[in-house]
Structures are given as C-alpha cells and as structure tokens.
C-alpha cells in the first residue's frame, strides 16, 4: 500500500506544500530524503519527526540518527507504523539551527503501481523561501499567542518568582 502525503511548510505567508507518495514499508529516513529533494533542501542538517496528538502537540521524537543501539531512529521506523488513518499526522523539523517546521499529513492510500519508482513527488505548490519562515503556530493551535501567560516577555515562565534582591551575600 502507498501512503499519499501532503507535506506543509508552516508559514504565515502563502501556502507551500508538496504531495508525495511513498510505500508504507519504506522508512522515515526515505521520507526525510524525499522531503529534502522535493523542497530543494541540502539535506546536510539534523532532522526529526515527531508524533503529534489531536491538539498537534509534539510527543515522541524520531531522530535522523539513533542515540544508541536500542533507540528509535528514522531508519528503524516504517512510514506505515506512524502514518495511518488512526494517526494521520506527524511534525517534521529540519535544521535545528534555522528550524524549518513542516506538518506531514496523510491524505489517502492507494495500491502500489508496478514499475513506478517510489517515493515520488506528485505535486509541488509554492517555492521554498530563502530562509525559514516565521512559524504560524495558529494553524496548529486554537489558542493565539496573546493569551495570558504569553504577555510578559521579560519573564514568560516566571523562573525568578522567588528571587529577592535584598538577600545579603557575595554570590553575585
């Protein structure tokens, strides 16, 4: 069986996506390489897929390379194991310094065509920007970033709540 996927570049600008067909028994490493080729990315940076829940929160990471002999990695996980009707989406991040964010979405399934080379690019929409766009997380979450908790950028996580600058000492 072939998975028909749409890979969305998360952006606030015009939509950029690629439609890719890939057999369910190919690995996530094969999908990673297909994404690199279809978007014209160099493929020389680290990347990870992430399982996501219904609220698009990133859960388990599936990195490009294994951390040890028993850990999960893209070469050890098939596309069919993580992309199916029960789990139709994955997050994908490429280049952790620049943070290209993608959403991988299962669009359908089809029979494999004899003689066809897979994975294959079926459709491309929009050019890849020169640099990673600002991510449009509002696509993924109903809660906008201006909700309470994101309003104080000086101390967004309240990590200094118990700090008292009147405490004597020479620690500073």
TORDREN-235702 format. One record per atom (N, C-alpha, C): residue number from 0; x, y, z; residue in three letters. Coordinates in steps of 0.05 Angstrom, whole numbers, plus 5000, padded with zeros to 4 digits. Example, Ala and Ser with C-alpha at 12.3 -4.5 7.8 and 13.67 -1.06 7.14 Angstrom:
BEGIN
FILO   bapa   east   north     up   tiza
FILO      0   5264    4886   5156    Ala
FILO      0   5246    4910   5156    Ala
FILO      0   5264    4934   5156    Ala
FILO      1   5257    4955   5142    Ser
FILO      1   5273    4979   5143    Ser
FILO      1   5258    5001   5157    Ser
//
This chain:
BEGIN
FILO   bapa   east   north     up   tiza
FILO      0   5017    4976   5000    Unk
FILO      0   5000    5000   5000    Unk
FILO      0   5018    5025   5000    Unk
FILO      1   5009    5045   4986    Unk
FILO      1   5024    5071   4983    Unk
FILO      1   5009    5092   5000    Unk
FILO      2   5025    5106   5016    Unk
FILO      2   5013    5129   5031    Unk
FILO      2   5016    5154   5014    Unk
FILO      3   4994    5169   5011    Unk
FILO      3   4994    5194   4997    Unk
FILO      3   4995    5216   5018    Unk
FILO      4   5017    5231   5018    Unk
FILO      4   5022    5250   5039    Unk
FILO      4   5024    5279   5028    Unk
FILO      5   5016    5298   5044    Unk
FILO      5   5020    5326   5038    Unk
FILO      5   5038    5336   5060    Unk
FILO      6   5060    5349   5051    Unk
FILO      6   5080    5360   5069    Unk
FILO      6   5077    5390   5067    Unk
FILO      7   5067    5403   5089    Unk
FILO      7   5063    5432   5090    Unk
FILO      7   5087    5445   5104    Unk
FILO      8   5098    5466   5091    Unk
FILO      8   5117    5483   5105    Unk
FILO      8   5100    5502   5122    Unk
FILO      9   5105    5503   5148    Unk
FILO      9   5089    5520   5165    Unk
FILO      9   5099    5549   5162    Unk
FILO     10   5081    5566   5153    Unk
FILO     10   5088    5593   5147    Unk
FILO     10   5063    5611   5150    Unk
FILO     11   5068    5637   5154    Unk
FILO     11   5047    5657   5155    Unk
FILO     11   5041    5668   5127    Unk
FILO     12   5058    5662   5108    Unk
FILO     12   5055    5672   5081    Unk
FILO     12   5038    5653   5064    Unk
FILO     13   5041    5655   5038    Unk
FILO     13   5027    5637   5020    Unk
FILO     13   5033    5608   5025    Unk
FILO     14   5014    5590   5021    Unk
FILO     14   5019    5562   5026    Unk
FILO     14   5042    5550   5009    Unk
FILO     15   5058    5534   5021    Unk
FILO     15   5079    5519   5008    Unk
FILO     15   5076    5490   5016    Unk
FILO     16   5072    5472   4997    Unk
FILO     16   5069    5444   5004    Unk
FILO     16   5078    5426   4981    Unk
FILO     17   5083    5401   4988    Unk
FILO     17   5089    5381   4968    Unk
FILO     17   5072    5356   4974    Unk
FILO     18   5063    5343   4952    Unk
FILO     18   5048    5318   4955    Unk
FILO     18   5067    5296   4946    Unk
FILO     19   5071    5276   4964    Unk
FILO     19   5090    5255   4959    Unk
FILO     19   5075    5228   4963    Unk
FILO     20   5081    5209   4946    Unk
FILO     20   5072    5181   4950    Unk
FILO     20   5096    5165   4959    Unk
FILO     21   5091    5148   4979    Unk
FILO     21   5112    5131   4990    Unk
FILO     21   5100    5105   5000    Unk
FILO     22   5112    5083   4994    Unk
FILO     22   5102    5057   5004    Unk
FILO     22   5103    5056   5035    Unk
FILO     23   5084    5043   5047    Unk
FILO     23   5082    5042   5076    Unk
FILO     23   5105    5027   5088    Unk
FILO     24   5119    5010   5073    Unk
FILO     24   5142    4995   5084    Unk
FILO     24   5168    5009   5081    Unk
FILO     25   5169    5032   5068    Unk
FILO     25   5194    5048   5067    Unk
FILO     25   5197    5062   5094    Unk
FILO     26   5221    5070   5100    Unk
FILO     26   5227    5082   5126    Unk
FILO     26   5223    5112   5127    Unk
FILO     27   5222    5122   5151    Unk
FILO     27   5221    5151   5155    Unk
FILO     27   5246    5165   5144    Unk
FILO     28   5268    5151   5143    Unk
FILO     28   5292    5162   5131    Unk
FILO     28   5287    5166   5101    Unk
FILO     29   5273    5147   5088    Unk
FILO     29   5266    5150   5060    Unk
FILO     29   5248    5174   5056    Unk
FILO     30   5229    5178   5074    Unk
FILO     30   5211    5201   5073    Unk
FILO     30   5227    5227   5077    Unk
FILO     31   5245    5227   5097    Unk
FILO     31   5262    5250   5101    Unk
FILO     31   5277    5258   5076    Unk
FILO     32   5289    5238   5062    Unk
FILO     32   5303    5244   5038    Unk
FILO     32   5285    5254   5016    Unk
FILO     33   5261    5244   5014    Unk
FILO     33   5241    5253   4994    Unk
FILO     33   5233    5282   5000    Unk
FILO     34   5230    5289   5026    Unk
FILO     34   5223    5316   5033    Unk
FILO     34   5246    5335   5025    Unk
FILO     35   5271    5327   5031    Unk
FILO     35   5294    5343   5024    Unk
FILO     35   5295    5349   4994    Unk
FILO     36   5292    5328   4978    Unk
FILO     36   5293    5330   4949    Unk
FILO     36   5269    5347   4939    Unk
FILO     37   5245    5342   4949    Unk
FILO     37   5222    5356   4938    Unk
FILO     37   5222    5386   4944    Unk
FILO     38   5233    5394   4967    Unk
FILO     38   5235    5422   4974    Unk
FILO     38   5261    5435   4966    Unk
FILO     39   5280    5419   4957    Unk
FILO     39   5306    5430   4948    Unk
FILO     39   5323    5438   4972    Unk
FILO     40   5320    5425   4994    Unk
FILO     40   5337    5430   5017    Unk
FILO     40   5362    5413   5015    Unk
FILO     41   5385    5422   5026    Unk
FILO     41   5410    5408   5021    Unk
FILO     41   5412    5381   5035    Unk
FILO     42   5397    5377   5057    Unk
FILO     42   5397    5351   5070    Unk
FILO     42   5422    5345   5087    Unk
FILO     43   5438    5365   5093    Unk
FILO     43   5462    5361   5109    Unk
FILO     43   5459    5370   5138    Unk
FILO     44   5435    5373   5147    Unk
FILO     44   5429    5382   5175    Unk
FILO     44   5413    5360   5189    Unk
FILO     45   5413    5361   5215    Unk
FILO     45   5397    5343   5231    Unk
FILO     45   5368    5348   5227    Unk
FILO     46   5352    5327   5232    Unk
FILO     46   5323    5329   5229    Unk
FILO     46   5310    5309   5247    Unk
FILO     47   5285    5314   5253    Unk
FILO     47   5269    5295   5269    Unk
FILO     47   5240    5296   5261    Unk
FILO     48   5227    5273   5262    Unk
FILO     48   5198    5271   5260    Unk
FILO     48   5188    5270   5289    Unk
FILO     49   5163    5279   5293    Unk
FILO     49   5150    5278   5319    Unk
FILO     49   5122    5268   5316    Unk
FILO     50   5115    5248   5333    Unk
FILO     50   5087    5240   5335    Unk
FILO     50   5072    5263   5348    Unk
FILO     51   5048    5269   5339    Unk
FILO     51   5032    5290   5350    Unk
FILO     51   5005    5280   5358    Unk
FILO     52   4993    5294   5378    Unk
FILO     52   4966    5286   5386    Unk
FILO     52   4945    5302   5371    Unk
FILO     53   4920    5300   5378    Unk
FILO     53   4899    5315   5364    Unk
FILO     53   4901    5345   5366    Unk
FILO     54   4915    5354   5387    Unk
FILO     54   4920    5383   5390    Unk
FILO     54   4946    5392   5378    Unk
FILO     55   4958    5375   5362    Unk
FILO     55   4983    5380   5348    Unk
FILO     55   5007    5385   5367    Unk
FILO     56   5006    5375   5391    Unk
FILO     56   5028    5377   5409    Unk
FILO     56   5048    5356   5402    Unk
FILO     57   5074    5363   5400    Unk
FILO     57   5095    5344   5394    Unk
FILO     57   5099    5325   5417    Unk
FILO     58   5099    5299   5411    Unk
FILO     58   5102    5279   5431    Unk
FILO     58   5129    5265   5428    Unk
FILO     59   5129    5241   5419    Unk
FILO     59   5154    5226   5417    Unk
FILO     59   5170    5234   5392    Unk
FILO     60   5196    5237   5396    Unk
FILO     60   5214    5245   5375    Unk
FILO     60   5226    5220   5361    Unk
FILO     61   5228    5222   5335    Unk
FILO     61   5241    5201   5319    Unk
FILO     61   5264    5215   5304    Unk
FILO     62   5288    5215   5315    Unk
FILO     62   5311    5230   5303    Unk
FILO     62   5322    5216   5278    Unk
FILO     63   5338    5231   5263    Unk
FILO     63   5351    5220   5239    Unk
FILO     63   5370    5198   5246    Unk
FILO     64   5386    5201   5268    Unk
FILO     64   5405    5182   5276    Unk
FILO     64   5399    5171   5303    Unk
FILO     65   5404    5145   5308    Unk
FILO     65   5398    5133   5334    Unk
FILO     65   5419    5143   5355    Unk
FILO     66   5410    5146   5380    Unk
FILO     66   5428    5155   5401    Unk
FILO     66   5444    5131   5412    Unk
FILO     67   5433    5107   5410    Unk
FILO     67   5447    5083   5418    Unk
FILO     67   5436    5059   5403    Unk
FILO     68   5445    5035   5409    Unk
FILO     68   5437    5012   5394    Unk
FILO     68   5407    5005   5396    Unk
FILO     69   5394    5012   5418    Unk
FILO     69   5366    5006   5422    Unk
FILO     69   5346    5029   5415    Unk
FILO     70   5356    5053   5412    Unk
FILO     70   5338    5075   5409    Unk
FILO     70   5325    5076   5381    Unk
FILO     71   5303    5090   5380    Unk
FILO     71   5288    5093   5355    Unk
FILO     71   5302    5113   5337    Unk
FILO     72   5300    5110   5311    Unk
FILO     72   5311    5129   5292    Unk
FILO     72   5295    5126   5266    Unk
FILO     73   5299    5145   5248    Unk
FILO     73   5284    5144   5223    Unk
FILO     73   5289    5118   5207    Unk
FILO     74   5313    5107   5209    Unk
FILO     74   5320    5083   5193    Unk
FILO     74   5306    5058   5204    Unk
FILO     75   5296    5060   5229    Unk
FILO     75   5284    5037   5242    Unk
FILO     75   5253    5038   5243    Unk
FILO     76   5241    5059   5232    Unk
FILO     76   5212    5062   5234    Unk
FILO     76   5201    5064   5206    Unk
FILO     77   5181    5048   5200    Unk
FILO     77   5169    5049   5173    Unk
FILO     77   5147    5071   5173    Unk
FILO     78   5142    5081   5149    Unk
FILO     78   5121    5101   5146    Unk
FILO     78   5094    5091   5155    Unk
FILO     79   5088    5066   5149    Unk
FILO     79   5062    5054   5157    Unk
FILO     79   5059    5052   5187    Unk
FILO     80   5081    5049   5202    Unk
FILO     80   5079    5047   5231    Unk
FILO     80   5068    5073   5244    Unk
FILO     81   5075    5096   5232    Unk
FILO     81   5069    5121   5245    Unk
FILO     81   5049    5139   5230    Unk
FILO     82   5044    5133   5205    Unk
FILO     82   5024    5148   5189    Unk
FILO     82   5003    5129   5179    Unk
FILO     83   4979    5130   5191    Unk
FILO     83   4957    5113   5183    Unk
FILO     83   4931    5127   5190    Unk
FILO     84   4908    5117   5183    Unk
FILO     84   4883    5131   5189    Unk
FILO     84   4879    5137   5218    Unk
FILO     85   4890    5121   5236    Unk
FILO     85   4887    5127   5265    Unk
FILO     85   4906    5149   5274    Unk
FILO     86   4929    5152   5261    Unk
FILO     86   4949    5172   5267    Unk
FILO     86   4957    5186   5241    Unk
FILO     87   4941    5205   5231    Unk
FILO     87   4945    5216   5204    Unk
FILO     87   4965    5239   5202    Unk
FILO     88   4979    5247   5224    Unk
FILO     88   4997    5270   5222    Unk
FILO     88   5023    5265   5237    Unk
FILO     89   5044    5278   5227    Unk
FILO     89   5069    5280   5241    Unk
FILO     89   5080    5308   5238    Unk
FILO     90   5095    5317   5257    Unk
FILO     90   5110    5342   5255    Unk
FILO     90   5138    5334   5245    Unk
FILO     91   5150    5352   5230    Unk
FILO     91   5177    5347   5220    Unk
FILO     91   5193    5372   5222    Unk
FILO     92   5216    5371   5234    Unk
FILO     92   5234    5394   5238    Unk
FILO     92   5260    5388   5225    Unk
FILO     93   5270    5406   5208    Unk
FILO     93   5295    5403   5194    Unk
FILO     93   5313    5427   5201    Unk
FILO     94   5338    5421   5207    Unk
FILO     94   5359    5441   5213    Unk
FILO     94   5352    5456   5239    Unk
FILO     95   5361    5445   5261    Unk
FILO     95   5354    5455   5287    Unk
FILO     95   5366    5483   5293    Unk
FILO     96   5384    5492   5277    Unk
FILO     96   5395    5520   5280    Unk
FILO     96   5375    5540   5267    Unk
FILO     97   5364    5532   5244    Unk
FILO     97   5346    5550   5230    Unk
FILO     97   5316    5543   5233    Unk
FILO     98   5310    5518   5241    Unk
FILO     98   5283    5510   5248    Unk
FILO     98   5263    5512   5225    Unk
FILO     99   5266    5495   5205    Unk
FILO     99   5246    5492   5185    Unk
FILO     99   5225    5474   5196    Unk
FILO    100   5200    5483   5199    Unk
FILO    100   5178    5467   5210    Unk
FILO    100   5159    5458   5188    Unk
FILO    101   5152    5433   5189    Unk
FILO    101   5133    5421   5169    Unk
FILO    101   5112    5405   5184    Unk
FILO    102   5089    5402   5171    Unk
FILO    102   5068    5384   5180    Unk
FILO    102   5065    5363   5158    Unk
FILO    103   5067    5338   5165    Unk
FILO    103   5064    5315   5147    Unk
FILO    103   5036    5304   5152    Unk
FILO    104   5020    5303   5131    Unk
FILO    104   4992    5295   5134    Unk
FILO    104   4985    5273   5114    Unk
FILO    105   4972    5252   5125    Unk
FILO    105   4963    5230   5108    Unk
FILO    105   4938    5240   5093    Unk
FILO    106   4939    5239   5067    Unk
FILO    106   4916    5248   5050    Unk
FILO    106   4900    5225   5039    Unk
FILO    107   4913    5201   5037    Unk
FILO    107   4899    5178   5027    Unk
FILO    107   4918    5155   5024    Unk
FILO    108   4907    5133   5013    Unk
FILO    108   4923    5109   5008    Unk
FILO    108   4915    5099   4980    Unk
FILO    109   4935    5085   4968    Unk
FILO    109   4930    5075   4941    Unk
FILO    109   4946    5049   4938    Unk
FILO    110   4940    5034   4918    Unk
FILO    110   4955    5010   4911    Unk
FILO    110   4981    5019   4898    Unk
FILO    111   5002    5004   4904    Unk
FILO    111   5028    5009   4892    Unk
FILO    111   5027    5002   4862    Unk
FILO    112   5038    5019   4845    Unk
FILO    112   5037    5015   4816    Unk
FILO    112   5063    5000   4808    Unk
FILO    113   5061    4977   4795    Unk
FILO    113   5084    4962   4787    Unk
FILO    113   5100    4978   4767    Unk
FILO    114   5127    4979   4772    Unk
FILO    114   5145    4994   4754    Unk
FILO    114   5149    5023   4762    Unk
FILO    115   5132    5033   4780    Unk
FILO    115   5135    5061   4789    Unk
FILO    115   5157    5063   4810    Unk
FILO    116   5173    5083   4808    Unk
FILO    116   5194    5088   4828    Unk
FILO    116   5183    5105   4851    Unk
FILO    117   5188    5095   4875    Unk
FILO    117   5179    5109   4900    Unk
FILO    117   5203    5114   4918    Unk
FILO    118   5201    5134   4935    Unk
FILO    118   5179    5154   4937    Unk
FILO    118   5179    5172   4912    Unk
FILO    119   5156    5185   4908    Unk
FILO    119   5154    5202   4884    Unk
FILO    119   5139    5227   4891    Unk
FILO    120   5149    5249   4879    Unk
FILO    120   5136    5275   4882    Unk
FILO    120   5112    5275   4862    Unk
FILO    121   5088    5280   4872    Unk
FILO    121   5065    5281   4856    Unk
FILO    121   5057    5309   4848    Unk
FILO    122   5060    5328   4867    Unk
FILO    122   5052    5356   4863    Unk
FILO    122   5068    5374   4880    Unk
FILO    123   5076    5397   4870    Unk
FILO    123   5090    5418   4885    Unk
FILO    123   5075    5444   4883    Unk
FILO    124   5071    5457   4906    Unk
FILO    124   5057    5483   4906    Unk
FILO    124   5074    5503   4922    Unk
FILO    125   5082    5524   4909    Unk
FILO    125   5096    5546   4922    Unk
FILO    125   5126    5540   4924    Unk
FILO    126   5142    5562   4921    Unk
FILO    126   5171    5559   4923    Unk
FILO    126   5179    5559   4953    Unk
FILO    127   5201    5546   4958    Unk
FILO    127   5213    5547   4985    Unk
FILO    127   5225    5574   4989    Unk
FILO    128   5219    5588   5011    Unk
FILO    128   5232    5614   5017    Unk
FILO    128   5262    5610   5020    Unk
FILO    129   5277    5633   5018    Unk
FILO    129   5306    5632   5021    Unk
FILO    129   5314    5625   5050    Unk
FILO    130   5298    5633   5069    Unk
FILO    130   5304    5626   5097    Unk
FILO    130   5278    5616   5110    Unk
FILO    131   5281    5602   5132    Unk
FILO    131   5257    5590   5145    Unk
FILO    131   5238    5613   5153    Unk
FILO    132   5212    5609   5147    Unk
FILO    132   5193    5629   5154    Unk
FILO    132   5186    5628   5184    Unk
FILO    133   5174    5650   5193    Unk
FILO    133   5164    5650   5220    Unk
FILO    133   5141    5630   5220    Unk
FILO    134   5141    5613   5240    Unk
FILO    134   5122    5591   5241    Unk
FILO    134   5094    5602   5249    Unk
FILO    135   5074    5593   5235    Unk
FILO    135   5047    5600   5241    Unk
FILO    135   5035    5578   5259    Unk
FILO    136   5040    5581   5285    Unk
FILO    136   5030    5561   5304    Unk
FILO    136   5000    5563   5307    Unk
FILO    137   4988    5585   5298    Unk
FILO    137   4959    5587   5300    Unk
FILO    137   4945    5566   5282    Unk
FILO    138   4960    5556   5262    Unk
FILO    138   4949    5535   5245    Unk
FILO    138   4945    5510   5263    Unk
FILO    139   4963    5506   5281    Unk
FILO    139   4963    5482   5297    Unk
FILO    139   4947    5484   5323    Unk
FILO    140   4944    5508   5333    Unk
FILO    140   4931    5511   5359    Unk
FILO    140   4909    5532   5357    Unk
FILO    141   4887    5527   5372    Unk
FILO    141   4865    5546   5372    Unk
FILO    141   4872    5570   5389    Unk
FILO    142   4891    5567   5408    Unk
FILO    142   4898    5588   5427    Unk
FILO    142   4918    5607   5415    Unk
FILO    143   4912    5632   5410    Unk
FILO    143   4932    5651   5400    Unk
FILO    143   4953    5657   5420    Unk
FILO    144   4976    5667   5411    Unk
FILO    144   4998    5673   5429    Unk
FILO    144   4994    5696   5447    Unk
FILO    145   4973    5713   5443    Unk
FILO    145   4969    5735   5461    Unk
FILO    145   4951    5728   5485    Unk
FILO    146   4947    5703   5489    Unk
FILO    146   4931    5695   5513    Unk
FILO    146   4948    5699   5538    Unk
FILO    147   4935    5700   5562    Unk
FILO    147   4950    5702   5587    Unk
FILO    147   4972    5681   5589    Unk
FILO    148   4994    5689   5599    Unk
FILO    148   5017    5671   5601    Unk
FILO    148   5038    5678   5580    Unk
FILO    149   5031    5691   5559    Unk
FILO    149   5050    5699   5538    Unk
FILO    149   5052    5729   5537    Unk
FILO    150   5041    5743   5557    Unk
FILO    150   5041    5772   5555    Unk
FILO    150   5065    5786   5567    Unk
FILO    151   5081    5772   5584    Unk
FILO    151   5104    5784   5596    Unk
FILO    151   5129    5771   5585    Unk
FILO    152   5140    5783   5564    Unk
FILO    152   5163    5771   5550    Unk
FILO    152   5188    5775   5567    Unk
FILO    153   5188    5792   5587    Unk
FILO    153   5212    5796   5604    Unk
FILO    153   5216    5771   5622    Unk
FILO    154   5195    5758   5629    Unk
FILO    154   5197    5735   5647    Unk
FILO    154   5174    5716   5641    Unk
FILO    155   5173    5704   5616    Unk
FILO    155   5150    5689   5608    Unk
FILO    155   5144    5663   5624    Unk
FILO    156   5164    5652   5637    Unk
FILO    156   5160    5627   5651    Unk
FILO    156   5162    5630   5681    Unk
FILO    157   5162    5655   5691    Unk
FILO    157   5163    5661   5720    Unk
FILO    157   5185    5646   5734    Unk
FILO    158   5209    5645   5721    Unk
FILO    158   5230    5630   5734    Unk
FILO    158   5244    5645   5756    Unk
FILO    159   5238    5671   5760    Unk
FILO    159   5250    5686   5781    Unk
FILO    159   5230    5695   5802    Unk
FILO    160   5207    5681   5805    Unk
FILO    160   5186    5689   5823    Unk
FILO    160   5196    5690   5852    Unk
FILO    161   5214    5672   5860    Unk
FILO    161   5223    5671   5888    Unk
FILO    161   5248    5688   5893    Unk
FILO    162   5257    5702   5873    Unk
FILO    162   5282    5717   5875    Unk
FILO    162   5277    5742   5892    Unk
FILO    163   5295    5747   5911    Unk
FILO    163   5294    5770   5928    Unk
FILO    163   5321    5784   5927    Unk
FILO    164   5322    5808   5915    Unk
FILO    164   5348    5821   5912    Unk
FILO    164   5358    5835   5938    Unk
FILO    165   5343    5832   5960    Unk
FILO    165   5351    5843   5985    Unk
FILO    165   5366    5823   6003    Unk
FILO    166   5370    5798   5993    Unk
FILO    166   5383    5778   6008    Unk
FILO    166   5413    5784   6009    Unk
FILO    167   5425    5787   6032    Unk
FILO    167   5454    5793   6033    Unk
FILO    167   5470    5769   6024    Unk
FILO    168   5493    5774   6014    Unk
FILO    168   5511    5753   6005    Unk
FILO    168   5529    5763   5984    Unk
FILO    169   5550    5748   5979    Unk
FILO    169   5570    5755   5959    Unk
FILO    169   5569    5736   5935    Unk
FILO    170   5547    5723   5931    Unk
FILO    170   5544    5704   5909    Unk
FILO    170   5543    5718   5882    Unk
FILO    171   5538    5744   5881    Unk
FILO    171   5537    5758   5856    Unk
FILO    171   5562    5772   5851    Unk
//
